[in-house]
Amino acid sequence: MRSTQIGSFYDVVVLGTELAPLTCAALLGKRGFRVLVLGQQSDRPDYALGKLRLPRHPFAFSAAHAPAARRVLSELGLGQSFRRVADVRQPALQVALPGHRFDLPLDDARLEREIEREFPEVKRPILDFNRRCEEHARATDALFEQLRCFPPESLFERRDLSRLAARLDLERPRAGEALLSEFPEAHPFRSTVRALLAFSASCEPEAITELQLSRLWSGRIRDALRIDGGLAGLHDLLLDRIRSHSGELRMRERASHVVVRRGAACGVRLFGSDEEIGCQTVVSGIEVAALQRLLSDRDPLERLFERLGEPQPRFYRYALNAIVRRAGIPEGLSGDALFIRNLDAPRKCESLLHVEHTALDAERSLLCVEGLLPARAVEERDGSLDELRERMLGALGDLVPFVGEHLLVLDSPHDGRKPWARASDCDLSTDPYERRGPETMRAVHAFPVTTALSVCAMPVKTPLRGLLLCNRQVAPGLGVEGELITASSAAQLAERSDRGREWMRRRLWTKVEL
């Protein structure tokens, strides 16, 4: 019989270190909860290659003026720190496709000139599309300002959502394609919008509604910020905030089981040591399929899948990092670009690229290139990644013509191959604790059923008491904003479960006000 070592007790145990679970942990720590964060084999947003830290994916903070972002940054006191590391991208995005190359700047006058130069025949529909998205996004801010929990859980929250939906004419979610109805099916601008959605959301672009499209487009074109260090820079800000509120971080440990007693999650058992850590709430920031493997009795999640369906991977995000001489970078290349090589086959990995350009020093630049791999090709065919670096580099050469001549270092954290460098004495050492290989690729899922005006897929509150979901699968069609909404909702539900602490906090504030 296996003996179990009884460990300590925390108010909340958070599994995973992606944006949503870390934000939730920081919020709960700020509210006085004793929080433990387990790495759960989640990968840092960057990885070591010699003395460099390279990104695992391109990243733009596209929720700067969203209600959830303002609320989270304000509560955590990150306003000043965030302003020091973030700046506005100009232009917000650059798009290159066959026969066209244009910027999407923040300034309306410059945007109008760009559209007039590239697409004079559809100038009015494009400007109308941009205006309608911005107006729709501003109007729907009310949804996320007034409803702190998404999807709504209580009777009163669902009533408030129905009232807001009726007021904003959102009772029947419309397909995002409705906003593009004035454009021919094969028009390059329609392809541009679809490409942006493919890299901004965590669900299939075809499933995105008008509400989600307007918020994604407006956030990406109007509110996108560049953060020093990318997502890793934001990651480190949240880790510092968790530590400052006495949260405990065990980044290299993971739970092997979620302990369930009397129908409620009450702790976790650590892998290797079998130490059992008690808690009042477990917040899962990992995918629901991985969470299911941590449960001895999987019936509660099976019942959830019967009602909502199980998320199915459709694509995997593959990223390639190329360090090149600055002389090989075209002067007009923006910091963030979409490259559509083939309008007839946009789903092939090398046909649709997201390119992030960052200057490393006076002589070198980093190009982080991302593409989407069909899940079936990855899961069913051995060696599907063997030559992907070369194909991606060849595709990048159509955008950056002399990249091969000026290439210094080439590496991907996803294909399991060794880094390449032009100079034999280049430091290509990697951290043995950081994972490399296909298992590190992020999945884009299809969701059979959506809820809460089609904003949400998986619920935050699971059928098991004390077990909450806080991952990209809760609000997949809202990108970064969706992760912040999920984090805020999970923190709200975890706080509600501790009635004694909530009552004490109300009493303390009452005394202060008096």
C-alpha angles and dihedrals in degrees: 000000000000116000119221123213111222110225135181132305128243132182091231134013114200119201115207138017106237122123098274100048093042091051090049091050091050092050093049092047089052089052093056102264121140102238133192120192119200118196091222090194091295111154124236112247088248136035138206124261108170107305093339131091109214125194122248090213139002112266137194122178096232099172102065096131098030114121092240092054094047091048095048096045091047095049093047092046092236098133097105095038091049093050090052094057101033132072136170118269113234111221097022091216140355122212127201123183137147108308096357140076120171144152128237100213127186093238114087094214093052091045090053091051091050092051092045090054098046106027110019092154092062100028095122096049091049094049090045090051091051092047094047092050092051094047092046092049092051092047093050092051084090090069093061097035095057101032110063094180122059123216090030114242109184128065091248093050091051090048091051091049091052091051093048092046091053092048092049095040092244100125091110110039112225125212115261090236088073089076089057097048093114093061125081114250093251097041114132093231091057087052089050092055092047091049092052091050091049092059098034103051133057094222136062112293091228090063095055117115130217090260093053095043093052093049094045094047095044093045093048097044101034107025108028115132132191113228123203105252092013117238089346089063091054089043091057093048090056093046090053090050092051091051092047089058092050095259116155121232122201100173097171097047129083140188117250093190140016106227112230125188127172092354096306134101107242105166148330135258116225122234114250101005097051087219109163116218117195124215143159096232134023114205112198115206093173128091115285092243090058091046091053090060090059093060123086090202110043096180095101092058091040088058088050090052090050089058101039105016126242119281111252122204112240101168140010124216112236119190131193124194118209122183109200138172113269089237089067095058116093111239092234096054110120126218090252123031141168115213118196106187100173122028091189096056106026094154095066109104095237092043096066120038136175109207125193116192120201128172110230097185140324092297107030138055132190122225112194107193123192130191136172120246119200107247093226092058091051097044101040105034124066115220094022090140098042097101100018094107091059093046092048092047090050090051091048088054089068089061098034102031099194099039093116094054093049099038113129105167132012126187144147125197090208110058101056093235125130121259117262126218132181092220116063092214095054114126107245099162117145132204109256090213093060116085122236128185142062093308089070094064115108116235129229107213138205115224119205094203132028131192141193097047088325089293094114134051109173118032123242091223112063127201088259113082111238095021118107132180118226109168143105091278095071099067101006098159095062100059115202092358089055091055091052091047089051092049092050091048094049091049090050093052093045089052092050091054090063101064094169093057092045091051091048092050092051091049092050093050090047090056092048092050091048 
